[in-house]
Amino acid sequence: MSEYAGNLKPKYIYGAGLILFGTDRQPSGTCSYFKRYFRFDATTPAGKNLLTILLMAKASDRSVDVWYNKSSAEGKNETNGATKNNVSVLVQIGVTN
């Protein structure tokens, strides 16, 4: 079952095929890899849709709701165990305002 967090502002977007991004606050069940809490594969059709929504929300300063899988390094950061491989996987995203 996916975790949910709402009304987040997208920030710290990084990547090419594998996209990592953070938000204005860290949701529960995530780790922090250089302020990035989520990842997804932007080379798939679904990933391209996620990236489009994310960039549109960032460019228009809108908030998003996210559904994601809990991190295996919950509560950790890049200094004590978080890596890009255990950042929470984004399942779904929606624009809220």
Biopython code that builds the backbone (N, CA, C, O; Angstrom):
import numpy as np
from Bio.PDB.StructureBuilder import StructureBuilder

atoms = [
    (1, "MET", "N", (0.832, -1.181, 0.000)),
    (1, "MET", "CA", (0.000, 0.000, 0.000)),
    (1, "MET", "C", (0.878, 1.246, 0.000)),
    (1, "MET", "O", (1.897, 1.298, 0.688)),
    (2, "SER", "N", (0.484, 2.224, -0.758)),
    (2, "SER", "CA", (1.247, 3.462, -0.891)),
    (2, "SER", "C", (1.008, 4.402, 0.283)),
    (2, "SER", "O", (-0.057, 4.399, 0.901)),
    (3, "GLU", "N", (2.016, 5.198, 0.569)),
    (3, "GLU", "CA", (1.916, 6.293, 1.527)),
    (3, "GLU", "C", (1.360, 7.504, 0.778)),
    (3, "GLU", "O", (1.392, 7.546, -0.452)),
    (4, "TYR", "N", (0.856, 8.481, 1.517)),
    (4, "TYR", "CA", (0.297, 9.695, 0.909)),
    (4, "TYR", "C", (0.786, 10.913, 1.669)),
    (4, "TYR", "O", (0.880, 10.896, 2.896)),
    (5, "ALA", "N", (1.097, 11.975, 0.929)),
    (5, "ALA", "CA", (1.388, 13.278, 1.528)),
    (5, "ALA", "C", (0.789, 14.341, 0.617)),
    (5, "ALA", "O", (0.900, 14.252, -0.606)),
    (6, "GLY", "N", (0.160, 15.339, 1.209)),
    (6, "GLY", "CA", (-0.516, 16.354, 0.410)),
    (6, "GLY", "C", (0.021, 17.747, 0.613)),
    (6, "GLY", "O", (0.706, 18.042, 1.592)),
    (7, "ASN", "N", (-0.310, 18.600, -0.345)),
    (7, "ASN", "CA", (-0.004, 20.027, -0.306)),
    (7, "ASN", "C", (1.497, 20.305, -0.156)),
    (7, "ASN", "O", (1.907, 21.082, 0.706)),
    (8, "LEU", "N", (2.300, 19.671, -0.994)),
    (8, "LEU", "CA", (3.750, 19.843, -0.978)),
    (8, "LEU", "C", (4.191, 20.696, -2.161)),
    (8, "LEU", "O", (3.645, 20.571, -3.257)),
    (9, "LYS", "N", (5.169, 21.554, -1.944)),
    (9, "LYS", "CA", (5.745, 22.363, -3.027)),
    (9, "LYS", "C", (6.963, 21.627, -3.578)),
    (9, "LYS", "O", (7.882, 21.327, -2.816)),
    (10, "PRO", "N", (7.000, 21.324, -4.885)),
    (10, "PRO", "CA", (8.151, 20.647, -5.476)),
    (10, "PRO", "C", (9.407, 21.518, -5.439)),
    (10, "PRO", "O", (9.355, 22.722, -5.691)),
    (11, "LYS", "N", (10.539, 20.879, -5.119)),
    (11, "LYS", "CA", (11.843, 21.559, -5.061)),
    (11, "LYS", "C", (12.920, 20.549, -5.421)),
    (11, "LYS", "O", (12.667, 19.348, -5.505)),
    (12, "TYR", "N", (14.116, 21.056, -5.629)),
    (12, "TYR", "CA", (15.314, 20.219, -5.764)),
    (12, "TYR", "C", (15.148, 19.087, -6.784)),
    (12, "TYR", "O", (15.403, 17.924, -6.469)),
    (13, "ILE", "N", (14.726, 19.424, -7.993)),
    (13, "ILE", "CA", (14.518, 18.424, -9.043)),
    (13, "ILE", "C", (15.840, 18.164, -9.748)),
    (13, "ILE", "O", (16.519, 19.100, -10.170)),
    (14, "TYR", "N", (16.206, 16.893, -9.875)),
    (14, "TYR", "CA", (17.501, 16.521, -10.431)),
    (14, "TYR", "C", (17.384, 15.218, -11.199)),
    (14, "TYR", "O", (16.652, 14.316, -10.794)),
    (15, "GLY", "N", (18.110, 15.118, -12.316)),
    (15, "GLY", "CA", (18.210, 13.837, -12.990)),
    (15, "GLY", "C", (18.004, 13.907, -14.483)),
    (15, "GLY", "O", (17.723, 14.964, -15.048)),
    (16, "ALA", "N", (18.151, 12.754, -15.106)),
    (16, "ALA", "CA", (17.923, 12.593, -16.544)),
    (16, "ALA", "C", (16.931, 11.446, -16.716)),
    (16, "ALA", "O", (15.739, 11.698, -16.891)),
    (17, "GLY", "N", (17.388, 10.192, -16.669)),
    (17, "GLY", "CA", (16.476, 9.047, -16.717)),
    (17, "GLY", "C", (15.817, 8.821, -15.376)),
    (17, "GLY", "O", (14.596, 8.696, -15.277)),
    (18, "LEU", "N", (16.649, 8.770, -14.336)),
    (18, "LEU", "CA", (16.143, 8.638, -12.962)),
    (18, "LEU", "C", (15.998, 10.041, -12.394)),
    (18, "LEU", "O", (16.985, 10.763, -12.249)),
    (19, "ILE", "N", (14.775, 10.423, -12.077)),
    (19, "ILE", "CA", (14.514, 11.755, -11.530)),
    (19, "ILE", "C", (14.400, 11.646, -10.015)),
    (19, "ILE", "O", (13.665, 10.807, -9.495)),
    (20, "LEU", "N", (15.135, 12.504, -9.316)),
    (20, "LEU", "CA", (15.055, 12.631, -7.865)),
    (20, "LEU", "C", (14.506, 14.018, -7.564)),
    (20, "LEU", "O", (14.907, 14.991, -8.202)),
    (21, "PHE", "N", (13.599, 14.121, -6.604)),
    (21, "PHE", "CA", (13.130, 15.455, -6.231)),
    (21, "PHE", "C", (12.717, 15.516, -4.774)),
    (21, "PHE", "O", (12.379, 14.510, -4.149)),
    (22, "GLY", "N", (12.756, 16.721, -4.263)),
    (22, "GLY", "CA", (12.338, 16.986, -2.899)),
    (22, "GLY", "C", (11.148, 17.928, -2.894)),
    (22, "GLY", "O", (10.658, 18.355, -3.940)),
    (23, "THR", "N", (10.704, 18.236, -1.701)),
    (23, "THR", "CA", (9.580, 19.136, -1.515)),
    (23, "THR", "C", (9.901, 20.085, -0.374)),
    (23, "THR", "O", (10.943, 19.958, 0.270)),
    (24, "ASP", "N", (9.020, 21.024, -0.125)),
    (24, "ASP", "CA", (9.266, 22.023, 0.912)),
    (24, "ASP", "C", (9.330, 21.437, 2.318)),
    (24, "ASP", "O", (9.848, 22.083, 3.229)),
    (25, "ARG", "N", (8.820, 20.244, 2.506)),
    (25, "ARG", "CA", (8.963, 19.552, 3.795)),
    (25, "ARG", "C", (9.063, 18.052, 3.537)),
    (25, "ARG", "O", (8.570, 17.546, 2.529)),
    (26, "GLN", "N", (9.705, 17.357, 4.460)),
    (26, "GLN", "CA", (9.934, 15.920, 4.287)),
    (26, "GLN", "C", (8.740, 15.115, 4.785)),
    (26, "GLN", "O", (8.394, 15.191, 5.964)),
    (27, "PRO", "N", (8.107, 14.345, 3.902)),
    (27, "PRO", "CA", (6.982, 13.519, 4.314)),
    (27, "PRO", "C", (7.417, 12.313, 5.161)),
    (27, "PRO", "O", (8.566, 11.877, 5.085)),
    (28, "SER", "N", (6.509, 11.794, 5.949)),
    (28, "SER", "CA", (6.802, 10.611, 6.749)),
    (28, "SER", "C", (7.076, 9.428, 5.832)),
    (28, "SER", "O", (6.574, 9.370, 4.709)),
    (29, "GLY", "N", (7.872, 8.491, 6.317)),
    (29, "GLY", "CA", (8.171, 7.287, 5.562)),
    (29, "GLY", "C", (9.242, 7.463, 4.508)),
    (29, "GLY", "O", (9.496, 6.546, 3.727)),
    (30, "THR", "N", (9.882, 8.637, 4.472)),
    (30, "THR", "CA", (10.914, 8.902, 3.470)),
    (30, "THR", "C", (12.280, 9.066, 4.118)),
    (30, "THR", "O", (12.397, 9.247, 5.330)),
    (31, "CYS", "N", (13.304, 8.998, 3.286)),
    (31, "CYS", "CA", (14.652, 9.387, 3.696)),
    (31, "CYS", "C", (15.006, 10.641, 2.909)),
    (31, "CYS", "O", (14.269, 11.035, 2.005)),
    (32, "SER", "N", (16.115, 11.262, 3.242)),
    (32, "SER", "CA", (16.542, 12.474, 2.559)),
    (32, "SER", "C", (17.906, 12.251, 1.927)),
    (32, "SER", "O", (18.899, 12.062, 2.629)),
    (33, "TYR", "N", (17.951, 12.271, 0.608)),
    (33, "TYR", "CA", (19.222, 12.167, -0.117)),
    (33, "TYR", "C", (19.480, 13.531, -0.749)),
    (33, "TYR", "O", (18.979, 13.834, -1.832)),
    (34, "PHE", "N", (20.272, 14.348, -0.054)),
    (34, "PHE", "CA", (20.543, 15.723, -0.474)),
    (34, "PHE", "C", (19.235, 16.480, -0.730)),
    (34, "PHE", "O", (19.073, 17.123, -1.767)),
    (35, "LYS", "N", (18.312, 16.397, 0.225)),
    (35, "LYS", "CA", (16.998, 17.054, 0.230)),
    (35, "LYS", "C", (16.050, 16.520, -0.841)),
    (35, "LYS", "O", (15.075, 17.180, -1.200)),
    (36, "ARG", "N", (16.338, 15.335, -1.345)),
    (36, "ARG", "CA", (15.448, 14.693, -2.312)),
    (36, "ARG", "C", (14.820, 13.471, -1.641)),
    (36, "ARG", "O", (15.524, 12.616, -1.104)),
    (37, "TYR", "N", (13.499, 13.401, -1.680)),
    (37, "TYR", "CA", (12.759, 12.362, -0.960)),
    (37, "TYR", "C", (12.117, 11.319, -1.868)),
    (37, "TYR", "O", (11.715, 10.251, -1.407)),
    (38, "PHE", "N", (12.019, 11.634, -3.172)),
    (38, "PHE", "CA", (11.305, 10.773, -4.115)),
    (38, "PHE", "C", (12.131, 10.525, -5.370)),
    (38, "PHE", "O", (13.005, 11.313, -5.731)),
    (39, "ARG", "N", (11.825, 9.396, -6.029)),
    (39, "ARG", "CA", (12.458, 9.087, -7.312)),
    (39, "ARG", "C", (11.449, 8.406, -8.216)),
    (39, "ARG", "O", (10.477, 7.803, -7.761)),
    (40, "PHE", "N", (11.711, 8.520, -9.513)),
    (40, "PHE", "CA", (10.923, 7.788, -10.506)),
    (40, "PHE", "C", (11.710, 7.728, -11.806)),
    (40, "PHE", "O", (12.621, 8.522, -12.039)),
    (41, "ASP", "N", (11.340, 6.776, -12.643)),
    (41, "ASP", "CA", (11.996, 6.543, -13.925)),
    (41, "ASP", "C", (11.282, 7.344, -15.003)),
    (41, "ASP", "O", (10.156, 7.015, -15.375)),
    (42, "ALA", "N", (11.923, 8.392, -15.509)),
    (42, "ALA", "CA", (11.308, 9.267, -16.505)),
    (42, "ALA", "C", (11.467, 8.751, -17.929)),
    (42, "ALA", "O", (11.099, 9.447, -18.877)),
    (43, "THR", "N", (12.011, 7.537, -18.102)),
    (43, "THR", "CA", (12.152, 6.984, -19.455)),
    (43, "THR", "C", (10.931, 6.175, -19.884)),
    (43, "THR", "O", (10.834, 5.765, -21.041)),
    (44, "THR", "N", (10.004, 5.945, -18.965)),
    (44, "THR", "CA", (8.787, 5.196, -19.284)),
    (44, "THR", "C", (7.658, 6.177, -19.608)),
    (44, "THR", "O", (7.747, 7.347, -19.237)),
    (45, "PRO", "N", (6.602, 5.733, -20.289)),
    (45, "PRO", "CA", (5.465, 6.629, -20.533)),
    (45, "PRO", "C", (4.869, 7.191, -19.233)),
    (45, "PRO", "O", (4.557, 8.380, -19.163)),
    (46, "ALA", "N", (4.712, 6.362, -18.224)),
    (46, "ALA", "CA", (4.175, 6.844, -16.938)),
    (46, "ALA", "C", (5.128, 7.847, -16.294)),
    (46, "ALA", "O", (4.692, 8.859, -15.746)),
    (47, "GLY", "N", (6.426, 7.565, -16.360)),
    (47, "GLY", "CA", (7.424, 8.472, -15.796)),
    (47, "GLY", "C", (7.452, 9.814, -16.498)),
    (47, "GLY", "O", (7.657, 10.846, -15.859)),
    (48, "LYS", "N", (7.250, 9.810, -17.797)),
    (48, "LYS", "CA", (7.193, 11.062, -18.554)),
    (48, "LYS", "C", (5.992, 11.895, -18.113)),
    (48, "LYS", "O", (6.083, 13.119, -18.016)),
    (49, "ASN", "N", (4.872, 11.235, -17.846)),
    (49, "ASN", "CA", (3.687, 11.940, -17.341)),
    (49, "ASN", "C", (3.944, 12.527, -15.960)),
    (49, "ASN", "O", (3.568, 13.668, -15.691)),
    (50, "LEU", "N", (4.584, 11.753, -15.081)),
    (50, "LEU", "CA", (4.921, 12.258, -13.744)),
    (50, "LEU", "C", (5.819, 13.481, -13.845)),
    (50, "LEU", "O", (5.612, 14.470, -13.142)),
    (51, "LEU", "N", (6.823, 13.414, -14.728)),
    (51, "LEU", "CA", (7.754, 14.532, -14.890)),
    (51, "LEU", "C", (7.042, 15.771, -15.418)),
    (51, "LEU", "O", (7.320, 16.881, -14.964)),
    (52, "THR", "N", (6.146, 15.601, -16.353)),
    (52, "THR", "CA", (5.384, 16.732, -16.891)),
    (52, "THR", "C", (4.591, 17.430, -15.797)),
    (52, "THR", "O", (4.624, 18.655, -15.685)),
    (53, "ILE", "N", (3.882, 16.654, -14.995)),
    (53, "ILE", "CA", (3.086, 17.233, -13.903)),
    (53, "ILE", "C", (3.990, 17.917, -12.889)),
    (53, "ILE", "O", (3.685, 19.019, -12.432)),
    (54, "LEU", "N", (5.092, 17.278, -12.534)),
    (54, "LEU", "CA", (6.027, 17.842, -11.554)),
    (54, "LEU", "C", (6.601, 19.170, -12.038)),
    (54, "LEU", "O", (6.621, 20.145, -11.286)),
    (55, "LEU", "N", (7.066, 19.217, -13.281)),
    (55, "LEU", "CA", (7.657, 20.452, -13.808)),
    (55, "LEU", "C", (6.621, 21.560, -13.960)),
    (55, "LEU", "O", (6.925, 22.728, -13.716)),
    (56, "MET", "N", (5.394, 21.204, -14.363)),
    (56, "MET", "CA", (4.331, 22.189, -14.464)),
    (56, "MET", "C", (4.014, 22.781, -13.090)),
    (56, "MET", "O", (3.838, 23.993, -12.959)),
    (57, "ALA", "N", (3.943, 21.934, -12.078)),
    (57, "ALA", "CA", (3.659, 22.416, -10.721)),
    (57, "ALA", "C", (4.783, 23.317, -10.222)),
    (57, "ALA", "O", (4.521, 24.359, -9.619)),
    (58, "LYS", "N", (6.017, 22.931, -10.465)),
    (58, "LYS", "CA", (7.174, 23.736, -10.047)),
    (58, "LYS", "C", (7.169, 25.085, -10.755)),
    (58, "LYS", "O", (7.344, 26.121, -10.113)),
    (59, "ALA", "N", (6.968, 25.085, -12.079)),
    (59, "ALA", "CA", (7.007, 26.315, -12.864)),
    (59, "ALA", "C", (5.883, 27.283, -12.500)),
    (59, "ALA", "O", (6.056, 28.499, -12.584)),
    (60, "SER", "N", (4.740, 26.747, -12.099)),
    (60, "SER", "CA", (3.597, 27.605, -11.769)),
    (60, "SER", "C", (3.420, 27.795, -10.262)),
    (60, "SER", "O", (2.409, 28.341, -9.821)),
    (61, "ASP", "N", (4.395, 27.348, -9.473)),
    (61, "ASP", "CA", (4.384, 27.510, -8.014)),
    (61, "ASP", "C", (3.110, 26.922, -7.390)),
    (61, "ASP", "O", (2.479, 27.535, -6.529)),
    (62, "ARG", "N", (2.757, 25.726, -7.846)),
    (62, "ARG", "CA", (1.579, 25.046, -7.316)),
    (62, "ARG", "C", (2.000, 23.879, -6.440)),
    (62, "ARG", "O", (3.111, 23.364, -6.570)),
    (63, "SER", "N", (1.127, 23.473, -5.563)),
    (63, "SER", "CA", (1.383, 22.347, -4.667)),
    (63, "SER", "C", (0.955, 21.046, -5.318)),
    (63, "SER", "O", (0.149, 21.034, -6.249)),
    (64, "VAL", "N", (1.512, 19.939, -4.812)),
    (64, "VAL", "CA", (1.159, 18.615, -5.320)),
    (64, "VAL", "C", (0.800, 17.689, -4.166)),
    (64, "VAL", "O", (1.221, 17.888, -3.027)),
    (65, "ASP", "N", (0.016, 16.682, -4.492)),
    (65, "ASP", "CA", (-0.224, 15.537, -3.618)),
    (65, "ASP", "C", (0.603, 14.406, -4.208)),
    (65, "ASP", "O", (0.693, 14.275, -5.429)),
    (66, "VAL", "N", (1.206, 13.589, -3.357)),
    (66, "VAL", "CA", (2.012, 12.472, -3.848)),
    (66, "VAL", "C", (1.628, 11.181, -3.135)),
    (66, "VAL", "O", (1.269, 11.180, -1.958)),
    (67, "TRP", "N", (1.715, 10.086, -3.881)),
    (67, "TRP", "CA", (1.561, 8.745, -3.356)),
    (67, "TRP", "C", (2.873, 8.047, -3.643)),
    (67, "TRP", "O", (3.404, 8.164, -4.747)),
    (68, "TYR", "N", (3.409, 7.322, -2.673)),
    (68, "TYR", "CA", (4.765, 6.782, -2.803)),
    (68, "TYR", "C", (4.946, 5.549, -1.936)),
    (68, "TYR", "O", (4.186, 5.301, -0.999)),
    (69, "ASN", "N", (5.968, 4.790, -2.274)),
    (69, "ASN", "CA", (6.332, 3.636, -1.458)),
    (69, "ASN", "C", (7.307, 4.082, -0.382)),
    (69, "ASN", "O", (8.215, 4.872, -0.640)),
    (70, "LYS", "N", (7.115, 3.578, 0.805)),
    (70, "LYS", "CA", (7.952, 3.929, 1.948)),
    (70, "LYS", "C", (9.418, 3.564, 1.680)),
    (70, "LYS", "O", (9.703, 2.541, 1.058)),
    (71, "SER", "N", (10.324, 4.389, 2.144)),
    (71, "SER", "CA", (11.763, 4.161, 1.975)),
    (71, "SER", "C", (12.263, 3.062, 2.906)),
    (71, "SER", "O", (11.770, 2.904, 4.023)),
    (72, "SER", "N", (13.245, 2.309, 2.430)),
    (72, "SER", "CA", (13.887, 1.302, 3.290)),
    (72, "SER", "C", (14.897, 1.950, 4.243)),
    (72, "SER", "O", (15.434, 1.281, 5.126)),
    (73, "ALA", "N", (15.155, 3.247, 4.065)),
    (73, "ALA", "CA", (16.077, 3.987, 4.947)),
    (73, "ALA", "C", (15.340, 5.156, 5.604)),
    (73, "ALA", "O", (15.890, 6.246, 5.758)),
    (74, "GLU", "N", (14.106, 4.911, 5.981)),
    (74, "GLU", "CA", (13.255, 5.951, 6.563)),
    (74, "GLU", "C", (13.978, 6.741, 7.649)),
    (74, "GLU", "O", (14.587, 6.161, 8.548)),
    (75, "GLY", "N", (13.907, 8.076, 7.557)),
    (75, "GLY", "CA", (14.483, 8.952, 8.557)),
    (75, "GLY", "C", (15.975, 9.204, 8.404)),
    (75, "GLY", "O", (16.526, 10.030, 9.132)),
    (76, "LYS", "N", (16.640, 8.529, 7.494)),
    (76, "LYS", "CA", (18.079, 8.716, 7.311)),
    (76, "LYS", "C", (18.343, 9.777, 6.246)),
    (76, "LYS", "O", (17.442, 10.195, 5.519)),
    (77, "ASN", "N", (19.626, 10.207, 6.174)),
    (77, "ASN", "CA", (20.037, 11.121, 5.115)),
    (77, "ASN", "C", (21.326, 10.618, 4.487)),
    (77, "ASN", "O", (21.789, 9.525, 4.814)),
    (78, "GLU", "N", (21.909, 11.399, 3.590)),
    (78, "GLU", "CA", (23.080, 10.948, 2.842)),
    (78, "GLU", "C", (24.310, 10.697, 3.720)),
    (78, "GLU", "O", (25.246, 10.031, 3.277)),
    (79, "THR", "N", (24.332, 11.207, 4.938)),
    (79, "THR", "CA", (25.482, 10.986, 5.825)),
    (79, "THR", "C", (25.378, 9.713, 6.651)),
    (79, "THR", "O", (26.375, 9.250, 7.205)),
    (80, "ASN", "N", (24.172, 9.140, 6.738)),
    (80, "ASN", "CA", (24.022, 7.950, 7.590)),
    (80, "ASN", "C", (23.210, 6.818, 6.954)),
    (80, "ASN", "O", (22.568, 6.043, 7.662)),
    (81, "GLY", "N", (23.238, 6.723, 5.628)),
    (81, "GLY", "CA", (22.628, 5.548, 5.014)),
    (81, "GLY", "C", (21.685, 5.772, 3.857)),
    (81, "GLY", "O", (21.385, 4.822, 3.134)),
    (82, "ALA", "N", (21.199, 6.987, 3.645)),
    (82, "ALA", "CA", (20.303, 7.218, 2.508)),
    (82, "ALA", "C", (21.111, 7.286, 1.215)),
    (82, "ALA", "O", (22.150, 7.944, 1.157)),
    (83, "THR", "N", (20.630, 6.608, 0.191)),
    (83, "THR", "CA", (21.233, 6.657, -1.140)),
    (83, "THR", "C", (20.117, 6.915, -2.149)),
    (83, "THR", "O", (18.936, 6.864, -1.804)),
    (84, "LYS", "N", (20.492, 7.189, -3.384)),
    (84, "LYS", "CA", (19.448, 7.404, -4.391)),
    (84, "LYS", "C", (18.643, 6.138, -4.638)),
    (84, "LYS", "O", (17.525, 6.202, -5.149)),
    (85, "ASN", "N", (19.203, 4.985, -4.277)),
    (85, "ASN", "CA", (18.503, 3.717, -4.482)),
    (85, "ASN", "C", (17.454, 3.407, -3.420)),
    (85, "ASN", "O", (16.580, 2.571, -3.651)),
    (86, "ASN", "N", (17.521, 4.063, -2.255)),
    (86, "ASN", "CA", (16.489, 3.795, -1.252)),
    (86, "ASN", "C", (15.601, 5.009, -0.959)),
    (86, "ASN", "O", (14.884, 5.038, 0.041)),
    (87, "VAL", "N", (15.660, 6.005, -1.842)),
    (87, "VAL", "CA", (14.715, 7.109, -1.781)),
    (87, "VAL", "C", (13.337, 6.551, -2.145)),
    (87, "VAL", "O", (13.250, 5.636, -2.965)),
    (88, "SER", "N", (12.290, 7.063, -1.574)),
    (88, "SER", "CA", (10.927, 6.580, -1.826)),
    (88, "SER", "C", (10.581, 6.659, -3.314)),
    (88, "SER", "O", (10.890, 7.645, -3.983)),
    (89, "VAL", "N", (9.944, 5.616, -3.813)),
    (89, "VAL", "CA", (9.534, 5.571, -5.212)),
    (89, "VAL", "C", (8.161, 6.243, -5.348)),
    (89, "VAL", "O", (7.196, 5.856, -4.689)),
    (90, "LEU", "N", (8.097, 7.254, -6.214)),
    (90, "LEU", "CA", (6.838, 7.948, -6.490)),
    (90, "LEU", "C", (5.927, 7.026, -7.292)),
    (90, "LEU", "O", (6.349, 6.426, -8.281)),
    (91, "VAL", "N", (4.678, 6.921, -6.857)),
    (91, "VAL", "CA", (3.681, 6.094, -7.535)),
    (91, "VAL", "C", (2.725, 6.950, -8.348)),
    (91, "VAL", "O", (2.346, 6.595, -9.464)),
    (92, "GLN", "N", (2.337, 8.094, -7.769)),
    (92, "GLN", "CA", (1.344, 8.945, -8.401)),
    (92, "GLN", "C", (1.513, 10.373, -7.899)),
    (92, "GLN", "O", (1.987, 10.589, -6.784)),
    (93, "ILE", "N", (1.125, 11.351, -8.723)),
    (93, "ILE", "CA", (1.216, 12.755, -8.340)),
    (93, "ILE", "C", (-0.011, 13.490, -8.841)),
    (93, "ILE", "O", (-0.551, 13.158, -9.896)),
    (94, "GLY", "N", (-0.452, 14.478, -8.096)),
    (94, "GLY", "CA", (-1.589, 15.298, -8.519)),
    (94, "GLY", "C", (-1.394, 16.737, -8.096)),
    (94, "GLY", "O", (-0.780, 16.999, -7.062)),
    (95, "VAL", "N", (-1.901, 17.669, -8.870)),
    (95, "VAL", "CA", (-1.805, 19.085, -8.553)),
    (95, "VAL", "C", (-2.983, 19.467, -7.665)),
    (95, "VAL", "O", (-4.121, 19.090, -7.946)),
    (96, "THR", "N", (-2.717, 20.211, -6.598)),
    (96, "THR", "CA", (-3.770, 20.485, -5.616)),
    (96, "THR", "C", (-4.384, 21.856, -5.692)),
    (96, "THR", "O", (-5.537, 22.016, -5.291)),
    (97, "ASN", "N", (-3.680, 22.859, -6.184)),
    (97, "ASN", "CA", (-4.280, 24.217, -6.203)),
    (97, "ASN", "C", (-3.998, 24.930, -7.492)),
    (97, "ASN", "O", (-4.424, 26.070, -7.674)),
]
sb = StructureBuilder()
sb.init_structure("model")
sb.init_model(0)
sb.init_chain("A")
sb.init_seg("    ")
for serial, (resi, resn, name, xyz) in enumerate(atoms, 1):
    if name == "N":
        sb.init_residue(resn, " ", resi, " ")
    sb.init_atom(name, np.array(xyz, "f"), 0.0, 1.0, " ", f" {name:<3s}", serial, name[0])
structure = sb.get_structure()
